[in-house]
Amino acid sequence: MTRQLNTHDFYSDLEEIGRNSMVPTLLETATLATGMGFAAVARVTESRWITCQTVDKISFGLEPGDELDVESTLCHEVRLSDTEIVIDDVANDPIYCNHHTPATYGIQSYISVPIHRRDGTFFGTLCAIDPNPRTLKTPNILAMFRLFASLLGDSLEIEDKLKESQIAIDQERHLTEVQQQFIAILAHDLRNPISALESGLRIMARKDLDEPTTKLVTLMKASLGRMSNLIENLLDRARQRHDGGVIIERDAAEPLEPVIQQIVAEIKSVSPDHDIECDIDLDGNVDCDRERIAQMLSNLLRNAITHGAEGQRIDLVAKRVDSEIILSVANQGKMIPPSILPSLFVPFQQGGANKKRKGLGLGLYIASEIAKAHGGTLNVVSNERETKFTFRMPRGTVPQ
């Protein structure tokens, strides 16, 4: 016998049986029901007999990882015939009375039942021995050992499936991390060329341009605005996957109204054909992350421009109402189908009635996450008259 531990070349099988909390109970039950002094689960191959788990009441001396010469065991014959061997009393057994195995190990009673994986492959045996004769050839004893062997085989299948699932989860997690890193790097590296293009357009806008060129510059500015917004959303998505949420830095040091007016002015400059009507009543400072609120408002206004009816105004309302700050953006256009509403704030889902629009579906998701980070909510109501997104945030309450 040779004792080997986690350096064993069959360590994965030893660990699989050793990790199964059911095995000690099955082996203990087998010894109690039969009076046998030693019971084991053995991994048996053409050339190896390896102890996986034992209950030893006769000091036979085998522990997990120990090996016997496979040809010195009756389990070798069980594997070859793929059928059980049961001996009540070796001395009176016509087949095994002169067999070398009982003589080698000093046993008088023996039982071994094959263990199969669910795919039918042979794993090993559930076996028991004793130096005294025992009554084993009864329907109840045989049924018990067969049932235990079947349970062990099924548990091996479950372990294999769990391993496969864990491997798949680990691979998916790694792939997700790589994708997020790629998105973050791509979005970050796109910032510089976009900034250069914006600078060039600002220089061009200062010159005396003809009408067609002016319109072209305006269109280019609108496109760059959408690109910048998309990049910020991608970066926020990447940061959220890494940090677990949108990070905000809120304070009540300044008013929010100038920030809202600035965003409206920026949107109007790149989308001059859209009429944005503002009703703002936010007297005094507001406890919030003003940059994040600006980002949320920009996303909502761009969404309204994309989906609103041409020539119809967009209504923006920002007010203090009782204990809340309320900011809403409403546009007139096609009603959002009720079936789409539940996924409207899900990342990479392009909601709305216009299925042909291009984008990643991150704008509304990021806006919703900014609302949550402020301890608030972002909801939508859509009917035949208008679609309105409403952000509500408790006044002066900093989420813990």
Protein Blocks (a to p, Z undefined) as FASTA:
>chain_A
ZZddfkpfklmmmmmmmmmmklmmmmmmmmmmnopabdcdddddfkbccdfbdcdfkono
paehiacdfklpmklmmmmnopacddfblmlmmklmmgfklmmnopabdcddddddfkop
afbdcddddfbdcdfbbfklmmmmmmmmmmmmmmmmmmmmmmmmmmmmmmmmmmmmmmmm
mmmmmmmmmmmmmmmmmmmmmmmmmpccdfklmmmmmmmmmmmmmmmmmmmmmmmmmmmm
mnopacddddfkbcfklmmmmmmmmmmmmmmmbccddddddehjddddfklmmmmmmmmm
mmmmmmmcehiacddddddehjbccdddddddddddfklmmmmmgghiaedjblmbgceh
lmmmmmmmmmmmnopacdddddfkbccddddddehiacZZ
